[in-house]
Amino acid sequence: MSDALKLTILKTLATDGTIENTAVAFKDTSSETVLGALKSLESHEMVSYQILTTEVWTIEPEGQDQIESGSYEARIFQAVPAGEQGIAISELKAKFGAAANLGQGKGFKNGWIKKNGDNIVRVVDTIVDQTKVDLEIVQATGTHESKETIKDLKRRNLIKQNKFFSYAVAKGTCFSTELKKQEADLTVEMLKGDAWKSAEFKQFNFESLGINPRGGHLHPLLKVREEYRQIFFEMGFTEMPTNNYAESAFWNFDALFVPQQHSARELQDTFFLSDPLVSGELPDIWETVKNVHEKGGYGSIGYRASWSENEARKLVLRTHTTAVSSQMLYALAKEPYRPAKYFSIDKVYRNESVDDTHLAEFHQLEGVIVDKNMSLGRLIAFLDVFFKRLGISNIRFKPTYNPYTEPSMEIFGWHSGLDKWVELGNSGMFRPEMLRPLGLEEDVQVAGFGLSLERPTMIKCGIRNIRELVGHKVDLDTIEDNPACRLDKRTFIEVRQAAEEAARNKVSTACQ
Ligand SMILES: N[C@@H](Cc1ccccc1)C(=O)O
């Protein structure tokens, strides 16, 4: 803020006592600049000011044209020769285009001209171009004493109203013609000498807003994860511990009755760890698992292929959170039977090629329901309610294959934006070949389902490329501005405006 303008304001006040209208006193300075200076002086209570609003009518381009070349009606009148013959309407149209009609209409109304067959003839010999006169008045004075005229010129798009702000200024309680430098900080240098004794300090402004904090914004994925966690809690689920990103192939595949020859276990689909290469001891059920893979049982003939302990001990980055569910079910089976509902939402890894909708790591949301009379029908009914809670009201199922569930269903949701069914997740009833070796009794059924967290988040936040959501291309401003990440329902600007309003209403005591 330039001190020159502030000093000019103060000097003018010193000589004149008040400034009635800044638009008159400081003609060449914009009202924003004047306001900036006034606000700064007001904060030191050196001045006080009031806002004056002026409404001014200005000339539109069409009006300017009529000031310069006469109104349309006058131009038409001039084009009509005196005498009985007049001029053909078609000739006027050819000469004046759209203005011909407007000019004729007004000319008829004024009684200047009239129709004679296909021709226009003069009624009077001379005219006064009142429109032009009125426009010139508005141009010179910014207004017109006749409200009717203003209305008419506005209706004809010849003039437009503009609002201008200016200010009436008076001396404040701390008025002076000197701009004193006020210190914002008490410094070490001041304290070393005597400077602190004579320094004048700025008043604290307790209403001033701090800098918008860069922290404190939730990433959209974490925000949606938190929303979904709460839905699970409301529906009676318990959260599973998901802190191990690396799991043994045993929990990720074998305990889930995924054959050791299954293509998902290939290097191109799964990340295997090289150091450490293998897990520690397998859990006590490994032999039962080996048996069911090799020979079957519980009504199954098994895979009839040899099962290797070494293969099961390989460490992998978990490819699905079902690796957590399998351990949870194993732990549950050790306790006396009780119905249970578990969920997890955490990271999983797949060695996939990355594109707009796929990353090599993503989040899975998974639920398992353990009950003695759990059935596919109940799972479908549950998923219907669950997805409604997530905001997806229309779901469909399609049979699919998972080594660990039978029957298995893919879940599709209707995406009204894309106008098509999109795949949301996978689900099914866990097979006895998986459940029984874990130790669950024959009459206990378990249903499960899983989906990615990224897909519904992208739909919710309107993000098309997953790399805008995860990775180094994430734009911090997007994270801050995305409505999904806002902690406060109000925008930052609204918060700021409310605070400024509160500050304005405060009575200052700055220099008493
Ligand atoms: N693990 C499955 C999801 C699922 C979980 C539980 C039961 C059925 C399916 C997936 O990765 O897609």
The ligand as an ORCA input file, in Angstrom:
! r2SCAN-3c Opt
* xyz 0 1
  N     -10.651    -61.820     -2.733
  C     -11.605    -61.405     -3.733
  C     -12.827    -60.806     -3.125
  C     -13.616    -61.814     -2.320
  C     -13.519    -61.825     -0.945
  C     -14.247    -62.709     -0.202
  C     -15.078    -63.621     -0.838
  C     -15.186    -63.607     -2.219
  C     -14.425    -62.709     -2.951
  C     -10.947    -60.399     -4.677
  O      -9.785    -60.132     -4.516
  O     -11.559    -59.921     -5.605
*
